[in-house]
Amino acid sequence: MNLVDIEYVKKCRFVVASGTFDGYDVPHQPSNISIRSKKLFCFLMVVDEVSLKFIKKNVTVRKDRDERMWVGIWRLIPLKHLPYDEPRRKGKVPKILTHRLFPEAQYSIWIDGKMELIVDPLLILERYLWHDKLTYAIAQHKHHRSIYEEADANKRRKRYAKLLIDLLMNIYYYEGMEPWSLKKNAISDVPEGAIIIREHTALSNLFNCLWFNEVNLFTPRDQLSFGYIVYRLRGLFKFFMFQNCEYNSLFVLHLHTREHSSKVEWIKSLSEFKGNGSSMKESRGGFGLWIPYPKNLDSVILPPVVRTSKAG
């Protein structure tokens, strides 16, 4: 992060954060923002060098006297030397590790780059955190409650390599992660990760770091690992998962400028992925898939998945 940006974010206590990488989105201007929120919140859009060039080409970017870049209400925060080459995995850095990029923030609302915020952020904090004295809120997935259902949908839609998703699910099932059922305390194990509402408490920050570790080690499909971290914390982490229909009342969804793609999606065998000089694997990220799991997973039989939704 540039020094001028580091100094700027030190002043941010309340943050609305978003991000776009590899030129998949342009910033969408929030609406219905109160004068109080405009003074209280920093609206921070994290971008890489590719997206910065794309944004400058397609929308008006203005600079203030300190050479800081703005698109409407959004303050652009360029990042250099990102640790990954896969766009989806890049986006998890500001999304999950918001408290690391903006360490002085007390509250943050993360929204994906394709979303247009249409509700005042103070109302969001009041509704999802302050009203019931909560510290973490996230939307429920529209179609799935079990990570094994979500994994099956990811494979059908070619969101990531089938073999690598299966390997991750085998590890989670071996370690005791059961499919979602009514016996569980959470209403779902699968979130809709396009919005995350947080107070940056010690436990909230710990959860985000543990969640990011899974994304770093395995797959950028972060919905697959959220419920696993909740399971491993054994009820210590309390959060509010709200209905997906409420999610639709907070934002307008825009399409990406182009479809996401990754060469990892096309591997057909683990040997193809792990071979020396393989062009099919990410050059960075997914480190847990390159290291043999210390237990024998050959006997693991994943629970059967019933497709509950045509859209899923």
PAMIPA-120756 format. One line per field, with one value per residue (C-alpha): residue number from 0; residue in one letter; y, x, z. Coordinates in Angstrom, 2 decimals. Layout:
n	[NUM;...] .
res	[A;...] .
north	[Y;...] .
east	[X;...] .
up	[Z;...] .
***
This chain:
n	[0;1;2;3;4;5;6;7;8;9;10;11;12;13;14;15;16;17;18;19;20;21;22;23;24;25;26;27;28;29;30;31;32;33;34;35;36;37;38;39;40;41;42;43;44;45;46;47;48;49;50;51;52;53;54;55;56;57;58;59;60;61;62;63;64;65;66;67;68;69;70;71;72;73;74;75;76;77;78;79;80;81;82;83;84;85;86;87;88;89;90;91;92;93;94;95;96;97;98;99;100;101;102;103;104;105;106;107;108;109;110;111;112;113;114;115;116;117;118;119;120;121;122;123;124;125;126;127;128;129;130;131;132;133;134;135;136;137;138;139;140;141;142;143;144;145;146;147;148;149;150;151;152;153;154;155;156;157;158;159;160;161;162;163;164;165;166;167;168;169;170;171;172;173;174;175;176;177;178;179;180;181;182;183;184;185;186;187;188;189;190;191;192;193;194;195;196;197;198;199;200;201;202;203;204;205;206;207;208;209;210;211;212;213;214;215;216;217;218;219;220;221;222;223;224;225;226;227;228;229;230;231;232;233;234;235;236;237;238;239;240;241;242;243;244;245;246;247;248;249;250;251;252;253;254;255;256;257;258;259;260;261;262;263;264;265;266;267;268;269;270;271;272;273;274;275;276;277;278;279;280;281;282;283;284;285;286;287;288;289;290;291;292;293;294;295;296;297;298;299;300;301;302;303;304;305;306;307;308;309;310;311] .
res	[M;N;L;V;D;I;E;Y;V;K;K;C;R;F;V;V;A;S;G;T;F;D;G;Y;D;V;P;H;Q;P;S;N;I;S;I;R;S;K;K;L;F;C;F;L;M;V;V;D;E;V;S;L;K;F;I;K;K;N;V;T;V;R;K;D;R;D;E;R;M;W;V;G;I;W;R;L;I;P;L;K;H;L;P;Y;D;E;P;R;R;K;G;K;V;P;K;I;L;T;H;R;L;F;P;E;A;Q;Y;S;I;W;I;D;G;K;M;E;L;I;V;D;P;L;L;I;L;E;R;Y;L;W;H;D;K;L;T;Y;A;I;A;Q;H;K;H;H;R;S;I;Y;E;E;A;D;A;N;K;R;R;K;R;Y;A;K;L;L;I;D;L;L;M;N;I;Y;Y;Y;E;G;M;E;P;W;S;L;K;K;N;A;I;S;D;V;P;E;G;A;I;I;I;R;E;H;T;A;L;S;N;L;F;N;C;L;W;F;N;E;V;N;L;F;T;P;R;D;Q;L;S;F;G;Y;I;V;Y;R;L;R;G;L;F;K;F;F;M;F;Q;N;C;E;Y;N;S;L;F;V;L;H;L;H;T;R;E;H;S;S;K;V;E;W;I;K;S;L;S;E;F;K;G;N;G;S;S;M;K;E;S;R;G;G;F;G;L;W;I;P;Y;P;K;N;L;D;S;V;I;L;P;P;V;V;R;T;S;K;A;G] .
north	[0.00;3.48;5.62;8.27;5.54;4.12;7.54;8.04;4.74;5.35;7.92;5.50;4.15;3.24;1.62;0.53;-1.56;-3.14;-4.35;-5.29;-7.15;-7.90;-5.42;-7.36;-4.38;-0.60;1.14;1.53;4.65;4.09;5.86;7.00;7.83;10.29;13.38;11.83;8.65;10.63;12.30;9.17;6.44;5.91;4.35;2.36;0.54;-1.80;-2.38;-3.94;-2.33;-4.03;-2.77;0.71;1.01;-0.39;2.08;5.07;4.05;3.64;6.15;9.53;9.35;12.60;13.37;15.64;17.86;14.91;12.83;10.53;9.02;9.12;7.74;9.57;8.70;5.80;6.33;4.06;2.05;0.45;-2.65;-3.82;-7.14;-9.13;-12.62;-14.45;-14.64;-15.97;-13.10;-14.77;-15.47;-11.90;-10.57;-12.51;-10.37;-7.18;-9.13;-11.36;-9.51;-6.11;-5.60;-6.07;-3.61;-1.02;-1.66;1.38;0.51;-0.36;-1.37;-2.46;-3.39;-5.39;-5.48;-7.24;-5.06;-6.02;-4.64;-1.18;-0.18;1.39;1.62;3.99;2.09;3.43;1.75;-1.50;-1.40;-0.61;-3.40;-6.20;-5.43;-2.77;-3.65;-7.08;-6.30;-8.54;-8.32;-10.28;-10.66;-12.36;-13.40;-16.96;-18.63;-18.53;-22.24;-24.32;-24.99;-27.79;-27.24;-30.55;-29.19;-26.03;-28.07;-30.09;-26.88;-25.45;-28.54;-28.47;-24.80;-25.22;-22.64;-24.49;-27.82;-30.75;-32.90;-30.17;-29.45;-33.18;-33.33;-30.42;-32.01;-35.33;-33.57;-31.69;-34.82;-36.81;-34.11;-34.43;-31.75;-33.17;-31.98;-29.27;-30.50;-29.09;-30.34;-27.62;-24.26;-22.25;-21.85;-22.72;-23.66;-21.76;-17.94;-15.54;-13.84;-10.72;-8.77;-9.08;-6.75;-6.72;-5.11;-5.62;-7.43;-9.83;-12.91;-11.52;-10.84;-14.32;-15.90;-13.92;-15.00;-18.68;-18.38;-16.76;-19.55;-22.03;-19.84;-19.55;-23.30;-24.68;-22.97;-19.33;-20.55;-19.15;-20.36;-23.89;-23.10;-20.63;-23.34;-25.46;-22.67;-22.21;-25.96;-25.96;-23.08;-25.25;-22.57;-19.91;-17.67;-16.07;-14.54;-13.55;-15.15;-13.25;-14.33;-13.98;-11.96;-9.15;-9.19;-8.33;-5.23;-3.77;-3.85;-3.77;-6.57;-5.71;-8.17;-8.46;-6.90;-10.40;-13.95;-15.15;-17.79;-19.81;-22.45;-24.44;-25.17;-27.45;-29.98;-33.61;-35.34;-34.42;-35.47;-32.85;-30.25;-31.29;-32.09;-30.10;-27.23;-27.77;-24.88;-25.84;-24.85;-21.45;-20.32;-19.00;-20.04;-23.38;-24.48;-27.12;-28.94;-29.32;-30.94;-34.52;-34.68;-36.59;-39.05;-41.65;-40.28;-43.31;-44.70;-41.44;-41.63;-38.22;-37.94;-38.12;-34.78;-34.18;-31.24;-29.11;-26.26;-26.12;-22.75;-24.16] .
east	[0.00;1.32;2.47;-0.17;-2.84;-1.38;-1.62;-5.17;-6.59;-5.10;-7.88;-10.66;-12.71;-15.83;-15.19;-17.22;-14.74;-14.90;-12.43;-11.95;-9.06;-7.94;-10.46;-13.64;-15.64;-15.84;-16.90;-20.66;-21.68;-23.68;-27.02;-29.15;-26.04;-26.76;-24.65;-23.64;-22.39;-20.46;-18.55;-18.18;-17.33;-14.35;-15.47;-12.40;-12.11;-9.08;-7.67;-4.67;-2.70;-4.78;-8.07;-6.64;-5.81;-9.23;-11.04;-9.05;-9.99;-13.73;-14.71;-13.55;-10.82;-9.96;-6.94;-6.91;-4.01;-2.38;-2.43;-5.10;-7.42;-11.22;-14.12;-17.12;-17.34;-14.88;-11.25;-9.11;-6.50;-4.03;-2.19;1.10;2.95;-0.20;0.55;-1.58;-2.03;-5.62;-8.18;-10.63;-7.90;-6.56;-9.96;-9.97;-7.14;-9.23;-12.47;-11.44;-8.40;-10.09;-8.81;-5.22;-5.43;-7.28;-5.98;-7.56;-11.09;-13.59;-16.39;-16.37;-18.92;-17.46;-19.31;-18.18;-17.10;-20.17;-22.55;-24.15;-24.99;-28.47;-28.82;-27.12;-24.27;-25.24;-28.63;-26.87;-24.74;-27.81;-29.91;-27.33;-24.97;-26.00;-29.68;-28.87;-25.33;-23.68;-20.19;-20.44;-23.18;-23.28;-26.05;-27.28;-26.63;-29.63;-29.66;-27.40;-26.93;-24.37;-20.81;-21.09;-24.04;-22.08;-19.04;-21.23;-22.60;-19.08;-18.00;-21.03;-20.52;-16.73;-15.94;-12.74;-11.08;-13.33;-10.49;-9.20;-12.68;-13.14;-9.79;-10.81;-14.18;-12.49;-10.22;-13.11;-15.27;-12.35;-11.91;-15.53;-17.39;-20.90;-23.42;-25.75;-28.84;-31.48;-29.37;-26.79;-27.02;-26.37;-29.19;-26.67;-23.03;-22.84;-22.85;-23.42;-20.05;-20.82;-21.50;-19.76;-20.65;-18.12;-17.04;-13.28;-13.10;-10.30;-12.49;-13.87;-10.34;-9.21;-12.08;-11.14;-7.50;-8.46;-10.89;-8.22;-5.78;-8.15;-8.49;-4.71;-4.17;-6.95;-9.49;-10.60;-14.20;-14.50;-18.08;-16.68;-14.49;-16.63;-18.71;-15.63;-14.01;-17.27;-17.22;-13.59;-14.20;-16.82;-19.40;-16.97;-17.63;-21.08;-22.45;-25.73;-26.65;-29.56;-31.98;-30.87;-33.98;-32.69;-29.43;-31.34;-32.83;-29.38;-27.80;-28.29;-26.34;-24.37;-22.74;-18.96;-17.42;-16.31;-16.44;-13.91;-11.57;-8.70;-6.49;-6.87;-10.48;-9.37;-7.13;-8.19;-5.79;-3.83;-0.62;-1.34;-1.66;1.38;3.81;7.03;6.61;2.86;1.10;-2.26;-1.65;-1.55;2.02;1.07;-1.74;-3.32;-0.27;-2.15;-2.92;0.77;1.58;0.40;-2.30;-0.82;-3.73;-5.05;-8.10;-8.68;-11.38;-13.37;-16.78;-18.41;-22.09;-24.56;-25.74;-29.31;-29.64;-32.30;-32.43;-32.16;-30.43;-27.91] .
up	[0.00;-0.84;2.08;1.38;1.60;4.81;6.44;5.15;6.45;9.91;10.38;9.45;12.36;10.37;6.98;3.98;2.00;-1.42;-4.02;-7.64;-9.27;-12.82;-14.23;-13.42;-12.09;-11.95;-8.70;-8.27;-6.37;-3.14;-2.76;0.20;2.23;5.05;5.70;9.02;7.32;4.70;7.54;9.68;7.15;4.87;1.59;0.48;-2.85;-2.96;-6.46;-8.13;-10.94;-13.67;-12.20;-11.62;-15.33;-16.26;-13.97;-15.28;-18.81;-18.13;-15.41;-14.15;-11.51;-9.72;-7.59;-4.54;-3.49;-1.65;-4.87;-3.45;-6.10;-5.93;-7.95;-6.57;-2.88;-3.20;-2.22;-4.40;-2.48;-4.94;-3.73;-5.22;-4.95;-4.17;-2.88;-5.48;-9.23;-9.18;-9.19;-6.81;-4.27;-4.55;-3.58;-0.32;1.08;1.61;2.03;4.94;6.30;6.41;9.96;8.76;5.87;7.96;11.49;13.15;12.02;14.75;12.37;8.75;6.11;3.24;-0.09;-3.26;-6.17;-8.22;-5.58;-5.41;-1.85;-1.54;2.27;4.70;6.40;9.84;9.44;8.53;11.68;13.78;12.24;12.21;15.08;17.58;17.99;19.44;20.66;18.05;16.54;13.27;10.66;7.28;4.89;4.50;1.14;-1.16;-2.01;0.23;3.93;3.82;2.61;0.75;-1.24;-1.98;-3.04;-5.42;-6.97;-7.33;-9.23;-11.56;-12.33;-12.75;-10.07;-9.20;-10.03;-9.09;-7.78;-5.49;-4.09;-3.44;-1.65;0.60;1.39;2.19;4.67;6.32;6.57;7.98;10.63;11.72;9.76;9.39;6.78;8.03;9.89;12.22;15.15;14.50;16.25;13.06;10.54;7.81;7.31;4.02;3.86;1.00;1.28;-0.78;2.43;5.81;8.71;11.56;14.76;14.89;18.21;19.10;18.49;15.23;14.00;15.06;13.13;10.00;10.26;10.65;7.75;5.58;6.42;4.78;1.68;1.52;1.92;-0.26;-2.49;-2.98;-2.75;0.77;1.34;1.60;4.62;6.65;8.35;9.00;11.06;12.99;13.68;14.85;17.28;19.03;19.68;20.93;17.93;17.91;14.73;13.13;9.79;8.30;5.60;2.00;1.11;3.35;1.46;-1.70;-0.05;0.73;-2.73;-6.45;-8.12;-11.27;-13.63;-13.85;-16.95;-17.91;-16.58;-14.04;-15.36;-13.94;-15.54;-12.30;-13.26;-16.07;-14.33;-14.71;-12.29;-9.17;-10.93;-13.58;-10.85;-8.84;-11.65;-11.91;-14.31;-14.55;-16.24;-14.74;-11.13;-9.52;-9.08;-5.64;-3.30;-2.52;-0.58;1.40;-1.84;-2.62;0.74;1.48;4.15;7.14;7.34;4.92;3.12;0.88;3.17;3.30;1.65;1.36;2.39;-0.51;-1.85;-2.98;-5.32;-3.61;-6.14;-9.93;-9.62;-7.14] .
***
